[in-house]
Amino acid sequence: MIRVPADTHVAVLMGGLSSEREVSLTSGKGCADALEAVGYRVSRVDAGRDLAAVLTALKPDVVFNALHGAWGEDGCVQGVLETLAIPYTHSGVLASALAMDKDKSKAVLKAAGVKVPGGGLYDRHEVATRHVIDPPYVVKPNAEGSSVGVYLIREGSNDFVTEVGAPDWAYGEQVMVEPYIAGKELAVAVIGETTGPRALTVTDITPTKGFYDYEAKYAPGGSIHVLPAVLPPAVFDKALRQAELAHVAMGCRGVSRSDFRYDETKDQLVLLEINTQPGMTPTSLAPEQAAHVGVDYRDLVRWMVEDASCRR
């Protein structure tokens, strides 16, 4: 990693085209404010389809990619930045595309020795009219993040997820259906340092009401974060090691976050998914974990700029 001069011009990409646009705007503002505070020259870019032309005109030294979801996080924008030869934060084209596809990423993680949920992809109209696996189960888009479009069918329920069969369903013709795993919701952020990936800590997340959905993730007071999580030492350490293994197996760079469920009754730790561009909002888990281990928000975003490169 090369120390970047403080007068470096950083373009912070935010907003974008996905269903996670509002979250990205909040993440981007926080990152841009922090980078300006440590002395970088910052351009705030609400990224659209003219992104290549905008960046060509701006001529930034580095791009801080604070986009979330499809297009900004799935390899598309990363490909634009590779073409323009502008160093950028977070993971590269392949890791970004792979992590956004839940079905394919599960196959890679399973092959690497990471325990992942069962289930698979099903036609959305079939899921809307019958139980394709026995309840309880979770239905979600195959290529979205931030719990967008996620539904829980509880044990014994006679209901179906009719929403996925609606004409205005915008998240693909196939949906991921997985057995619901009871227990604790855990998260582990990983920083991909040159000496090897380092898992920061484990956070135990409890929604203040209901399921850990979009509102629980981003609304003030939507969830309670306990860090470090109160877990048996062996489980705590396993979560750290599995997150590091997932980061390497997927080819991630910069900061990633792995989301787990831990079933205490069965002593079962399962990785639900890995996020290559975790949120940087005031309630986000990765900055909170970094602060817990002594890396404040400004130092974290500065490190991410220093870590930026092409061919990631």
Secondary structure, DSSP 4 states (H G I P E B T S, - for coil): -PPPPTT-EEEEEE--SSTTHHHHHHHHHHHHHHHHHTT-EEEEEE--TTHHHHHHHH--SEEEE---STTTSSSHHHHHHHHHT--BSS--HHHHHHHH-HHHHHHHHHHTT------EEEEHHHHTTS-SSPSSEEEEETT--TTTT-EEEPTT-----GGGGSTT--S-SEEEEEE---SEEEEEEEEEETTEEEEEEEEEEEESSSSS-HHHHHSTTSEEEESS----HHHHHHHHHHHHHHHHHHT--SEEEEEEEEETTTTEEEEEEEESS---STT-HHHHHHHHTT--HHHHHHHHHHH-BS--
